[in-house]
């Protein structure tokens, strides 16, 4: 009887060790419609229920325009991972940037980072990865919002 308990314990310990070696996003598809996967492992924080995540979508362009306001049109959509119930997000930004149309007197080319408008604020959850699929031309990052104490 004692051998069965020890054997069962070893099998359970080995299966936990094997599960820990897989990437945190192993249950998500590697790509969807040619989009790139961005996986963020959120650190464990106190009072996670009081925190929110803002997804930052940006691109860097070379331009002579230094006086106009620019915006990256991007749509953020929530999807559910079939069979798991976890959410993942798709961000598409295929149409370049939009800008106001003031005349600028700049002759030299500069690099400029252009951001998409803020999308939905997401609940903070360090127990599962934050997975965002995006077009290759954008950079995905996140910002944590917390109440002021």
Legacy VTK file of the C-alpha trace (Angstrom):
# vtk DataFile Version 3.0
C-alpha trace
ASCII
DATASET POLYDATA
POINTS 149 float
0.000 0.000 0.000
2.830 2.398 0.889
4.548 1.725 -2.480
1.361 2.689 -4.354
1.121 6.011 -2.471
4.796 6.807 -3.093
4.487 5.862 -6.784
1.363 8.002 -7.180
3.164 10.897 -5.491
6.160 10.581 -7.825
3.950 10.447 -10.910
2.090 13.560 -9.742
5.356 15.398 -8.999
6.770 14.470 -12.418
3.635 15.604 -14.230
3.735 18.957 -12.396
7.406 19.379 -13.327
6.645 18.608 -16.976
3.728 21.048 -16.996
5.991 23.800 -15.623
8.468 23.329 -18.489
5.906 24.216 -21.154
5.610 27.866 -22.164
2.828 29.767 -20.427
1.052 30.316 -23.742
1.199 26.675 -24.928
-2.577 26.447 -25.241
-2.791 29.384 -27.673
-2.248 28.990 -31.435
1.219 30.120 -32.601
-0.333 32.405 -35.192
-3.780 33.466 -36.348
-4.237 34.685 -39.954
-0.534 35.584 -40.190
-0.589 37.705 -37.040
2.321 37.718 -34.569
1.775 36.466 -31.002
2.787 38.775 -28.125
2.786 37.057 -24.719
3.153 38.920 -21.434
3.657 37.092 -18.135
2.322 39.523 -15.555
4.081 39.627 -12.182
2.079 38.709 -9.075
0.957 41.866 -7.253
-0.917 42.644 -4.069
-4.559 43.652 -4.629
-4.646 42.566 -8.266
-8.413 43.034 -8.247
-7.811 46.811 -7.963
-5.524 47.016 -11.000
-6.201 47.337 -14.705
-4.120 46.775 -17.839
-3.958 49.236 -20.714
-2.657 47.743 -23.954
-0.316 50.149 -25.772
-0.167 49.770 -29.545
2.426 51.817 -31.412
4.537 52.012 -34.530
7.640 53.999 -35.418
7.677 55.978 -38.657
10.177 58.187 -40.419
8.663 61.538 -41.342
9.403 65.200 -41.949
6.171 66.045 -40.147
6.939 67.320 -36.628
3.993 69.658 -36.054
0.894 67.528 -36.695
-0.911 65.215 -34.313
-0.685 61.623 -35.503
-2.725 58.592 -34.612
-2.477 54.893 -35.416
-5.901 53.473 -36.284
-6.032 50.053 -34.616
-8.934 47.857 -33.577
-8.625 45.708 -30.426
-10.971 42.712 -30.284
-11.445 40.200 -27.460
-11.767 36.499 -28.332
-12.237 33.378 -26.222
-9.836 30.440 -26.458
-11.979 27.462 -27.427
-11.992 24.754 -24.764
-10.178 26.867 -22.172
-12.357 29.956 -21.705
-9.305 32.259 -21.520
-9.378 35.548 -23.387
-6.907 36.642 -26.009
-6.896 39.803 -28.071
-6.388 40.649 -31.725
-5.035 44.067 -32.721
-4.997 45.003 -36.389
-3.297 48.162 -37.635
-2.961 47.783 -41.400
-3.840 51.238 -42.685
-0.813 53.406 -41.796
-1.219 56.512 -39.660
-3.705 59.370 -39.755
-2.709 62.952 -39.126
-3.919 66.510 -38.897
-3.047 68.526 -42.000
-1.116 71.611 -40.837
1.811 72.699 -42.990
5.207 72.056 -41.350
8.511 73.773 -42.104
10.794 70.877 -41.212
13.325 69.725 -43.820
14.995 66.869 -41.947
13.552 63.407 -41.470
12.887 62.292 -37.889
11.719 59.036 -36.301
8.414 59.380 -34.529
6.492 56.910 -32.371
2.769 56.958 -33.100
0.241 55.386 -30.709
-3.245 53.974 -31.219
-6.055 55.379 -29.068
-6.590 53.567 -25.792
-8.775 50.508 -26.099
-10.654 48.602 -23.436
-8.994 48.457 -19.993
-8.458 44.818 -19.017
-8.574 43.167 -15.606
-5.169 42.358 -14.116
-4.610 38.612 -13.684
-1.123 37.213 -13.084
-2.381 33.614 -13.122
-2.691 33.467 -16.917
-0.618 35.141 -19.646
-1.833 38.223 -21.469
-1.858 37.121 -25.120
-2.240 39.618 -27.949
-2.007 38.815 -31.653
-0.998 41.772 -33.814
0.127 42.762 -37.266
3.915 42.778 -37.712
4.151 46.546 -38.187
3.219 47.406 -34.581
4.795 47.147 -31.156
2.637 45.898 -28.287
3.277 46.835 -24.653
1.135 47.347 -21.580
0.684 49.776 -18.702
-0.666 48.871 -15.244
-3.216 51.218 -13.710
-3.644 51.255 -9.936
-5.672 53.436 -7.548
-3.853 56.240 -5.754
-3.548 55.440 -2.071
LINES 1 150
149 0 1 2 3 4 5 6 7 8 9 10 11 12 13 14 15 16 17 18 19 20 21 22 23 24 25 26 27 28 29 30 31 32 33 34 35 36 37 38 39 40 41 42 43 44 45 46 47 48 49 50 51 52 53 54 55 56 57 58 59 60 61 62 63 64 65 66 67 68 69 70 71 72 73 74 75 76 77 78 79 80 81 82 83 84 85 86 87 88 89 90 91 92 93 94 95 96 97 98 99 100 101 102 103 104 105 106 107 108 109 110 111 112 113 114 115 116 117 118 119 120 121 122 123 124 125 126 127 128 129 130 131 132 133 134 135 136 137 138 139 140 141 142 143 144 145 146 147 148
